[in-house]
Amino acid sequence: MFEKFGEFNSYAEINELAENLFNEGDTGSIKALAKENGIPDEIAKMYIGAEVPMLCDPLTAALGKIEIEAKELKPKEIMEDWVEYLKGQCMDSDIIAHQVRKTGKSLKGCIAALLSWSFKNQMPVDKDILKEAKVTAGRVTLGIPGMGRAKQIITSYYMGGDK
């Protein structure tokens, strides 16, 4: 992930490099830059053909980063819901889209913040529930945040605050 060009701190940094590559006539590197940052090939082709003025905007850059990170992380079940929520937040807020793109912010870090909350907030599962579920362990705890709490944790993580 981000092996060739490194992780960019903003969509502006991606566009600056894309412009330099365009001026050098290095279309192959523009395509590689787009691919590495999750920017669709069609957009790269449009940029190379001077059909669009920039390779990406804040939303495209944020969603691209999320897609690249999710491809590596392979989230399942509730984690997929969290990723979809984050994408929606990027669509609703340029500020969140900018923050997602920041160097050092990552989907893994976000999921880690959610997991950290989960471990700190484990609650014992009632013995009748364990019996009904045919769980024979003596003690079971559960600490998955509800979606409202998860939204707070996700927003806090990307906005730089504590959980």
N, C-alpha and C positions, 0 to 999 in steps of 0.2 A: 504494500500500500504506500503510495507516494514515493516510490523508489527513485524514479528518474528525475523528477523536478522538485521533490520535497513537498512538505505541507505548506500551503499558503494561508496567510492570516486573513485574507480578504479577497473578495471578488475583484477588487481593483488591482491587486498584485497579479492575479491570473491574467487579467486583461492587459496589463503592462507587458508581461512576458509574451502574450499572444501577439501584441502589436509589434514588438521587437522581432519576433519570429516571422511575422507577416512581411515586415519591411526587408528582412533578409531573404524572403522567398522560400522559407523552410516550412512547406506545407505538411510534410511528414511529422515534424515536431509539434505543429499545431494540433494535428490529429491525436498524437500521443499525449499531449498536454490535456486535451479534452477528455480522452479515455481515462487517464489516470485520475481525473477529478470528477468523473461521473457525468460529464457533459455529453449529451447525445451526439452521435456522429453526424446527424443531419444538421445540427446547429454548427458544428465545426465546418462542414462543407459550405454552409451558408456564409459563415464568416470568411472563409478562404475565398469565396466567390464575391465578396464585398456586398452581400445581400443584407447583412446586419452589421451595425457599427462596432459591436463588442462580442466577444466570445461568450460572455455570461453576464448576468445581472445578479443581485444579491440572492434572489430566490433560486435561480438555476445553480449557483455555486453551492448554496446550502443543501439543496436536495441532492445534488451530485455527491457531496461529501457524505451525506447520510447513506446514500445508495452504496457507495464504495465500502463504507464501514460495515453496513449491514450484510453485504456480500461476504465479507470476511468473518463477521460474527455469527451469521446464520441464526438470527433470533427465532424463537418458536413461541407459540401460544401467547401468554401475557406480554412477553417482550415484544412480539410483533405489534400488539396493541399500543405499547409505549412508543415504538418507532413511528407508527401511523399518526399518533397524537402529535409527536414532534414535527412530522412533516406538515401536518395541518397548521400547527403554530407558526411555522415558517411562512406558510401561505398567507396567514392572517397578519403577520407582524414582520416588517423589515428589520426591526431591532433584533428579534429572535434569529432571523435568517443571518444577520451579521454576526451574532454571537456564536451560532453553530459553526461558522466558518473559522472562528478564531483558532490559532495554533494552541495546542494544549487542551482544547475541548474536544471530546470524542464520545461516540456512542458507548464505547466500553466504560469510559469514566462516568457517564450518565447512568448506565445500568449498575455500575458499582455503587453509586450514590443510593440508588433504589435498594440494592441488596444490603447495604450498610444499615439503612433505615429498617429494613425487614428484620435483620438480626437483633437490632436494638429494641424492637417492638414485638417480639414473639409473645404469644399468649398460649396458655395450655389449652388443648382441645379436650372437650368434655368426654369423659369415659364412655357415656352412652353413644356418642358419635363414633368413637373408636370401635366400640362393639358392633355397631351397625355397619361400619366400613370393613369389619373383619380384620382390624389392625390389632395385633397382639402385643405390641410394644407397651411397656409399662407407662411411659410418659411420651406424649407427642405435643410439640408446639408448632404454631403457625404464625407467620408475621408478614404476610403479603399486604402491601398497602392497597387501599381502595383506590379507585381511579381518581377521585378528587385529591387525595394525598399524593398519589403518583404525579399528577399534573403539577402540584406545588413543588415537588422534589425536582422534577425535570426542569421547570422554569428556573428554580433557584440555582440548579447546577449550571445551566447555560448563562444565566445572568450574573454568575460569580458569587452568589450568596451562599450561606450555610443552609443545610437541611434543617 
